[in-house]
Amino acid sequence: MLKLMKGVLVPLCSYLTYRQARPTGITFVDSSKIQVCHNLRILRHQVF
């Protein structure tokens, strides 16, 4: 798999750049809550 990834990375990046949509100025932001595994981790959970 790693040998295959080395040969496919450049063509994949160029294809994705070619297929990239033009920006329209409309942006969607998801502000829904994310469940935290344990209540002890609530204070450490930060979203940028």
mmCIF file of the N, C-alpha and C atoms, coordinates in Angstrom:
data_MODEL
# 
_entry.id   MODEL 
# 
loop_
_atom_site.group_PDB 
_atom_site.id 
_atom_site.type_symbol 
_atom_site.label_atom_id 
_atom_site.label_alt_id 
_atom_site.label_comp_id 
_atom_site.label_asym_id 
_atom_site.label_entity_id 
_atom_site.label_seq_id 
_atom_site.pdbx_PDB_ins_code 
_atom_site.Cartn_x 
_atom_site.Cartn_y 
_atom_site.Cartn_z 
_atom_site.occupancy 
_atom_site.B_iso_or_equiv 
_atom_site.pdbx_formal_charge 
_atom_site.auth_seq_id 
_atom_site.auth_comp_id 
_atom_site.auth_asym_id 
_atom_site.auth_atom_id 
_atom_site.pdbx_PDB_model_num 
ATOM 1   N N  . MET A 1 1  ? 0.821   -1.196 0.000   1.00 0.00 ? 1  MET A N  1 
ATOM 2   C CA . MET A 1 1  ? 0.000   0.000  0.000   1.00 0.00 ? 1  MET A CA 1 
ATOM 3   C C  . MET A 1 1  ? 0.864   1.257  0.000   1.00 0.00 ? 1  MET A C  1 
ATOM 4   N N  . LEU A 1 2  ? 1.936   1.266  0.792   1.00 0.00 ? 2  LEU A N  1 
ATOM 5   C CA . LEU A 1 2  ? 2.787   2.456  0.856   1.00 0.00 ? 2  LEU A CA 1 
ATOM 6   C C  . LEU A 1 2  ? 3.513   2.700  -0.458  1.00 0.00 ? 2  LEU A C  1 
ATOM 7   N N  . LYS A 1 3  ? 3.927   1.626  -1.131  1.00 0.00 ? 3  LYS A N  1 
ATOM 8   C CA . LYS A 1 3  ? 4.584   1.784  -2.430  1.00 0.00 ? 3  LYS A CA 1 
ATOM 9   C C  . LYS A 1 3  ? 3.615   2.357  -3.455  1.00 0.00 ? 3  LYS A C  1 
ATOM 10  N N  . LEU A 1 4  ? 2.380   1.925  -3.407  1.00 0.00 ? 4  LEU A N  1 
ATOM 11  C CA . LEU A 1 4  ? 1.359   2.417  -4.324  1.00 0.00 ? 4  LEU A CA 1 
ATOM 12  C C  . LEU A 1 4  ? 1.043   3.884  -4.050  1.00 0.00 ? 4  LEU A C  1 
ATOM 13  N N  . MET A 1 5  ? 1.016   4.281  -2.785  1.00 0.00 ? 5  MET A N  1 
ATOM 14  C CA . MET A 1 5  ? 0.688   5.660  -2.422  1.00 0.00 ? 5  MET A CA 1 
ATOM 15  C C  . MET A 1 5  ? 1.722   6.647  -2.955  1.00 0.00 ? 5  MET A C  1 
ATOM 16  N N  . LYS A 1 6  ? 2.995   6.245  -2.970  1.00 0.00 ? 6  LYS A N  1 
ATOM 17  C CA . LYS A 1 6  ? 4.046   7.142  -3.461  1.00 0.00 ? 6  LYS A CA 1 
ATOM 18  C C  . LYS A 1 6  ? 3.851   7.473  -4.936  1.00 0.00 ? 6  LYS A C  1 
ATOM 19  N N  . GLY A 1 7  ? 3.401   6.524  -5.727  1.00 0.00 ? 7  GLY A N  1 
ATOM 20  C CA . GLY A 1 7  ? 3.216   6.752  -7.151  1.00 0.00 ? 7  GLY A CA 1 
ATOM 21  C C  . GLY A 1 7  ? 1.900   7.414  -7.508  1.00 0.00 ? 7  GLY A C  1 
ATOM 22  N N  . VAL A 1 8  ? 0.952   7.427  -6.604  1.00 0.00 ? 8  VAL A N  1 
ATOM 23  C CA . VAL A 1 8  ? -0.382  7.936  -6.886  1.00 0.00 ? 8  VAL A CA 1 
ATOM 24  C C  . VAL A 1 8  ? -0.599  9.332  -6.299  1.00 0.00 ? 8  VAL A C  1 
ATOM 25  N N  . LEU A 1 9  ? 0.242   9.752  -5.385  1.00 0.00 ? 9  LEU A N  1 
ATOM 26  C CA . LEU A 1 9  ? 0.021   11.000 -4.660  1.00 0.00 ? 9  LEU A CA 1 
ATOM 27  C C  . LEU A 1 9  ? -0.001  12.223 -5.579  1.00 0.00 ? 9  LEU A C  1 
ATOM 28  N N  . VAL A 1 10 ? 0.961   12.367 -6.469  1.00 0.00 ? 10 VAL A N  1 
ATOM 29  C CA . VAL A 1 10 ? 1.026   13.539 -7.346  1.00 0.00 ? 10 VAL A CA 1 
ATOM 30  C C  . VAL A 1 10 ? -0.143  13.566 -8.334  1.00 0.00 ? 10 VAL A C  1 
ATOM 31  N N  . PRO A 1 11 ? -0.463  12.459 -9.027  1.00 0.00 ? 11 PRO A N  1 
ATOM 32  C CA . PRO A 1 11 ? -1.633  12.504 -9.913  1.00 0.00 ? 11 PRO A CA 1 
ATOM 33  C C  . PRO A 1 11 ? -2.940  12.762 -9.165  1.00 0.00 ? 11 PRO A C  1 
ATOM 34  N N  . LEU A 1 12 ? -3.068  12.224 -7.952  1.00 0.00 ? 12 LEU A N  1 
ATOM 35  C CA . LEU A 1 12 ? -4.278  12.447 -7.173  1.00 0.00 ? 12 LEU A CA 1 
ATOM 36  C C  . LEU A 1 12 ? -4.414  13.917 -6.779  1.00 0.00 ? 12 LEU A C  1 
ATOM 37  N N  . CYS A 1 13 ? -3.327  14.538 -6.347  1.00 0.00 ? 13 CYS A N  1 
ATOM 38  C CA . CYS A 1 13 ? -3.373  15.957 -5.979  1.00 0.00 ? 13 CYS A CA 1 
ATOM 39  C C  . CYS A 1 13 ? -3.710  16.832 -7.183  1.00 0.00 ? 13 CYS A C  1 
ATOM 40  N N  . SER A 1 14 ? -3.142  16.513 -8.331  1.00 0.00 ? 14 SER A N  1 
ATOM 41  C CA . SER A 1 14 ? -3.447  17.319 -9.509  1.00 0.00 ? 14 SER A CA 1 
ATOM 42  C C  . SER A 1 14 ? -4.896  17.121 -9.955  1.00 0.00 ? 14 SER A C  1 
ATOM 43  N N  . TYR A 1 15 ? -5.419  15.908 -9.845  1.00 0.00 ? 15 TYR A N  1 
ATOM 44  C CA . TYR A 1 15 ? -6.813  15.656 -10.194 1.00 0.00 ? 15 TYR A CA 1 
ATOM 45  C C  . TYR A 1 15 ? -7.758  16.410 -9.259  1.00 0.00 ? 15 TYR A C  1 
ATOM 46  N N  . LEU A 1 16 ? -7.477  16.357 -7.956  1.00 0.00 ? 16 LEU A N  1 
ATOM 47  C CA . LEU A 1 16 ? -8.341  17.046 -7.001  1.00 0.00 ? 16 LEU A CA 1 
ATOM 48  C C  . LEU A 1 16 ? -8.279  18.558 -7.185  1.00 0.00 ? 16 LEU A C  1 
ATOM 49  N N  . THR A 1 17 ? -7.129  19.087 -7.550  1.00 0.00 ? 17 THR A N  1 
ATOM 50  C CA . THR A 1 17 ? -7.007  20.513 -7.822  1.00 0.00 ? 17 THR A CA 1 
ATOM 51  C C  . THR A 1 17 ? -7.814  20.882 -9.064  1.00 0.00 ? 17 THR A C  1 
ATOM 52  N N  . TYR A 1 18 ? -7.779  20.031 -10.077 1.00 0.00 ? 18 TYR A N  1 
ATOM 53  C CA . TYR A 1 18 ? -8.524  20.256 -11.307 1.00 0.00 ? 18 TYR A CA 1 
ATOM 54  C C  . TYR A 1 18 ? -10.032 20.225 -11.055 1.00 0.00 ? 18 TYR A C  1 
ATOM 55  N N  . ARG A 1 19 ? -10.494 19.313 -10.190 1.00 0.00 ? 19 ARG A N  1 
ATOM 56  C CA . ARG A 1 19 ? -11.920 19.135 -9.924  1.00 0.00 ? 19 ARG A CA 1 
ATOM 57  C C  . ARG A 1 19 ? -12.455 20.083 -8.856  1.00 0.00 ? 19 ARG A C  1 
ATOM 58  N N  . GLN A 1 20 ? -11.609 20.913 -8.286  1.00 0.00 ? 20 GLN A N  1 
ATOM 59  C CA . GLN A 1 20 ? -12.023 21.810 -7.220  1.00 0.00 ? 20 GLN A CA 1 
ATOM 60  C C  . GLN A 1 20 ? -13.029 22.828 -7.745  1.00 0.00 ? 20 GLN A C  1 
ATOM 61  N N  . ALA A 1 21 ? -14.088 23.038 -6.975  1.00 0.00 ? 21 ALA A N  1 
ATOM 62  C CA . ALA A 1 21 ? -15.139 23.972 -7.384  1.00 0.00 ? 21 ALA A CA 1 
ATOM 63  C C  . ALA A 1 21 ? -14.686 25.410 -7.181  1.00 0.00 ? 21 ALA A C  1 
ATOM 64  N N  . ARG A 1 22 ? -15.239 26.292 -7.984  1.00 0.00 ? 22 ARG A N  1 
ATOM 65  C CA . ARG A 1 22 ? -14.932 27.712 -7.834  1.00 0.00 ? 22 ARG A CA 1 
ATOM 66  C C  . ARG A 1 22 ? -15.644 28.249 -6.596  1.00 0.00 ? 22 ARG A C  1 
ATOM 67  N N  . PRO A 1 23 ? -14.986 29.117 -5.834  1.00 0.00 ? 23 PRO A N  1 
ATOM 68  C CA . PRO A 1 23 ? -15.636 29.663 -4.636  1.00 0.00 ? 23 PRO A CA 1 
ATOM 69  C C  . PRO A 1 23 ? -16.816 30.560 -4.993  1.00 0.00 ? 23 PRO A C  1 
ATOM 70  N N  . THR A 1 24 ? -17.905 30.410 -4.263  1.00 0.00 ? 24 THR A N  1 
ATOM 71  C CA . THR A 1 24 ? -19.109 31.196 -4.522  1.00 0.00 ? 24 THR A CA 1 
ATOM 72  C C  . THR A 1 24 ? -19.324 32.279 -3.477  1.00 0.00 ? 24 THR A C  1 
ATOM 73  N N  . GLY A 1 25 ? -18.573 32.242 -2.394  1.00 0.00 ? 25 GLY A N  1 
ATOM 74  C CA . GLY A 1 25 ? -18.749 33.203 -1.324  1.00 0.00 ? 25 GLY A CA 1 
ATOM 75  C C  . GLY A 1 25 ? -19.739 32.738 -0.275  1.00 0.00 ? 25 GLY A C  1 
ATOM 76  N N  . ILE A 1 26 ? -20.347 31.563 -0.476  1.00 0.00 ? 26 ILE A N  1 
ATOM 77  C CA . ILE A 1 26 ? -21.299 31.013 0.487   1.00 0.00 ? 26 ILE A CA 1 
ATOM 78  C C  . ILE A 1 26 ? -20.566 29.958 1.308   1.00 0.00 ? 26 ILE A C  1 
ATOM 79  N N  . THR A 1 27 ? -20.648 30.090 2.632   1.00 0.00 ? 27 THR A N  1 
ATOM 80  C CA . THR A 1 27 ? -19.962 29.166 3.519   1.00 0.00 ? 27 THR A CA 1 
ATOM 81  C C  . THR A 1 27 ? -20.947 28.613 4.541   1.00 0.00 ? 27 THR A C  1 
ATOM 82  N N  . PHE A 1 28 ? -20.873 27.327 4.811   1.00 0.00 ? 28 PHE A N  1 
ATOM 83  C CA . PHE A 1 28 ? -21.711 26.681 5.806   1.00 0.00 ? 28 PHE A CA 1 
ATOM 84  C C  . PHE A 1 28 ? -20.857 26.295 6.996   1.00 0.00 ? 28 PHE A C  1 
ATOM 85  N N  . VAL A 1 29 ? -21.363 26.568 8.202   1.00 0.00 ? 29 VAL A N  1 
ATOM 86  C CA . VAL A 1 29 ? -20.647 26.237 9.429   1.00 0.00 ? 29 VAL A CA 1 
ATOM 87  C C  . VAL A 1 29 ? -21.557 25.369 10.283  1.00 0.00 ? 29 VAL A C  1 
ATOM 88  N N  . ASP A 1 30 ? -21.031 24.261 10.745  1.00 0.00 ? 30 ASP A N  1 
ATOM 89  C CA . ASP A 1 30 ? -21.789 23.363 11.606  1.00 0.00 ? 30 ASP A CA 1 
ATOM 90  C C  . ASP A 1 30 ? -21.439 23.684 13.053  1.00 0.00 ? 30 ASP A C  1 
ATOM 91  N N  . SER A 1 31 ? -22.417 24.117 13.823  1.00 0.00 ? 31 SER A N  1 
ATOM 92  C CA . SER A 1 31 ? -22.161 24.462 15.215  1.00 0.00 ? 31 SER A CA 1 
ATOM 93  C C  . SER A 1 31 ? -22.873 23.516 16.174  1.00 0.00 ? 31 SER A C  1 
ATOM 94  N N  . SER A 1 32 ? -23.129 22.301 15.722  1.00 0.00 ? 32 SER A N  1 
ATOM 95  C CA . SER A 1 32 ? -23.800 21.346 16.594  1.00 0.00 ? 32 SER A CA 1 
ATOM 96  C C  . SER A 1 32 ? -22.834 20.846 17.669  1.00 0.00 ? 32 SER A C  1 
ATOM 97  N N  . LYS A 1 33 ? -23.385 20.416 18.791  1.00 0.00 ? 33 LYS A N  1 
ATOM 98  C CA . LYS A 1 33 ? -22.574 19.944 19.906  1.00 0.00 ? 33 LYS A CA 1 
ATOM 99  C C  . LYS A 1 33 ? -21.949 18.599 19.565  1.00 0.00 ? 33 LYS A C  1 
ATOM 100 N N  . ILE A 1 34 ? -20.752 18.393 20.084  1.00 0.00 ? 34 ILE A N  1 
ATOM 101 C CA . ILE A 1 34 ? -20.070 17.112 19.930  1.00 0.00 ? 34 ILE A CA 1 
ATOM 102 C C  . ILE A 1 34 ? -20.101 16.419 21.280  1.00 0.00 ? 34 ILE A C  1 
ATOM 103 N N  . GLN A 1 35 ? -20.559 15.183 21.299  1.00 0.00 ? 35 GLN A N  1 
ATOM 104 C CA . GLN A 1 35 ? -20.612 14.434 22.544  1.00 0.00 ? 35 GLN A CA 1 
ATOM 105 C C  . GLN A 1 35 ? -19.200 14.096 23.000  1.00 0.00 ? 35 GLN A C  1 
ATOM 106 N N  . VAL A 1 36 ? -18.952 14.203 24.289  1.00 0.00 ? 36 VAL A N  1 
ATOM 107 C CA . VAL A 1 36 ? -17.645 13.905 24.869  1.00 0.00 ? 36 VAL A CA 1 
ATOM 108 C C  . VAL A 1 36 ? -17.742 12.562 25.559  1.00 0.00 ? 36 VAL A C  1 
ATOM 109 N N  . CYS A 1 37 ? -16.681 11.752 25.446  1.00 0.00 ? 37 CYS A N  1 
ATOM 110 C CA . CYS A 1 37 ? -16.707 10.404 26.011  1.00 0.00 ? 37 CYS A CA 1 
ATOM 111 C C  . CYS A 1 37 ? -16.955 10.407 27.517  1.00 0.00 ? 37 CYS A C  1 
ATOM 112 N N  . HIS A 1 38 ? -16.170 11.183 28.235  1.00 0.00 ? 38 HIS A N  1 
ATOM 113 C CA . HIS A 1 38 ? -16.273 11.222 29.687  1.00 0.00 ? 38 HIS A CA 1 
ATOM 114 C C  . HIS A 1 38 ? -16.463 12.664 30.138  1.00 0.00 ? 38 HIS A C  1 
ATOM 115 N N  . ASN A 1 39 ? -17.181 12.863 31.209  1.00 0.00 ? 39 ASN A N  1 
ATOM 116 C CA . ASN A 1 39 ? -17.410 14.201 31.720  1.00 0.00 ? 39 ASN A CA 1 
ATOM 117 C C  . ASN A 1 39 ? -16.124 14.887 32.154  1.00 0.00 ? 39 ASN A C  1 
ATOM 118 N N  . LEU A 1 40 ? -15.085 14.126 32.477  1.00 0.00 ? 40 LEU A N  1 
ATOM 119 C CA . LEU A 1 40 ? -13.805 14.716 32.868  1.00 0.00 ? 40 LEU A CA 1 
ATOM 120 C C  . LEU A 1 40 ? -13.142 15.437 31.702  1.00 0.00 ? 40 LEU A C  1 
ATOM 121 N N  . ARG A 1 41 ? -13.476 15.062 30.478  1.00 0.00 ? 41 ARG A N  1 
ATOM 122 C CA . ARG A 1 41 ? -12.848 15.652 29.293  1.00 0.00 ? 41 ARG A CA 1 
ATOM 123 C C  . ARG A 1 41 ? -13.590 16.882 28.781  1.00 0.00 ? 41 ARG A C  1 
ATOM 124 N N  . ILE A 1 42 ? -14.693 17.254 29.374  1.00 0.00 ? 42 ILE A N  1 
ATOM 125 C CA . ILE A 1 42 ? -15.486 18.374 28.886  1.00 0.00 ? 42 ILE A CA 1 
ATOM 126 C C  . ILE A 1 42 ? -14.664 19.669 28.893  1.00 0.00 ? 42 ILE A C  1 
ATOM 127 N N  . LEU A 1 43 ? -13.920 19.901 29.949  1.00 0.00 ? 43 LEU A N  1 
ATOM 128 C CA . LEU A 1 43 ? -13.160 21.146 30.045  1.00 0.00 ? 43 LEU A CA 1 
ATOM 129 C C  . LEU A 1 43 ? -11.977 21.189 29.075  1.00 0.00 ? 43 LEU A C  1 
ATOM 130 N N  . ARG A 1 44 ? -11.467 20.026 28.683  1.00 0.00 ? 44 ARG A N  1 
ATOM 131 C CA . ARG A 1 44 ? -10.346 19.972 27.751  1.00 0.00 ? 44 ARG A CA 1 
ATOM 132 C C  . ARG A 1 44 ? -10.784 20.068 26.290  1.00 0.00 ? 44 ARG A C  1 
ATOM 133 N N  . HIS A 1 45 ? -12.054 19.814 26.017  1.00 0.00 ? 45 HIS A N  1 
ATOM 134 C CA . HIS A 1 45 ? -12.572 19.827 24.644  1.00 0.00 ? 45 HIS A CA 1 
ATOM 135 C C  . HIS A 1 45 ? -12.703 21.265 24.147  1.00 0.00 ? 45 HIS A C  1 
ATOM 136 N N  . GLN A 1 46 ? -11.982 21.593 23.084  1.00 0.00 ? 46 GLN A N  1 
ATOM 137 C CA . GLN A 1 46 ? -12.036 22.931 22.525  1.00 0.00 ? 46 GLN A CA 1 
ATOM 138 C C  . GLN A 1 46 ? -12.286 22.844 21.024  1.00 0.00 ? 46 GLN A C  1 
ATOM 139 N N  . VAL A 1 47 ? -13.088 23.765 20.535  1.00 0.00 ? 47 VAL A N  1 
ATOM 140 C CA . VAL A 1 47 ? -13.395 23.814 19.108  1.00 0.00 ? 47 VAL A CA 1 
ATOM 141 C C  . VAL A 1 47 ? -12.990 25.172 18.600  1.00 0.00 ? 47 VAL A C  1 
ATOM 142 N N  . PHE A 1 48 ? -12.252 25.194 17.490  1.00 0.00 ? 48 PHE A N  1 
ATOM 143 C CA . PHE A 1 48 ? -11.828 26.458 16.899  1.00 0.00 ? 48 PHE A CA 1 
ATOM 144 C C  . PHE A 1 48 ? -12.858 26.907 15.902  1.00 0.00 ? 48 PHE A C  1 
# 
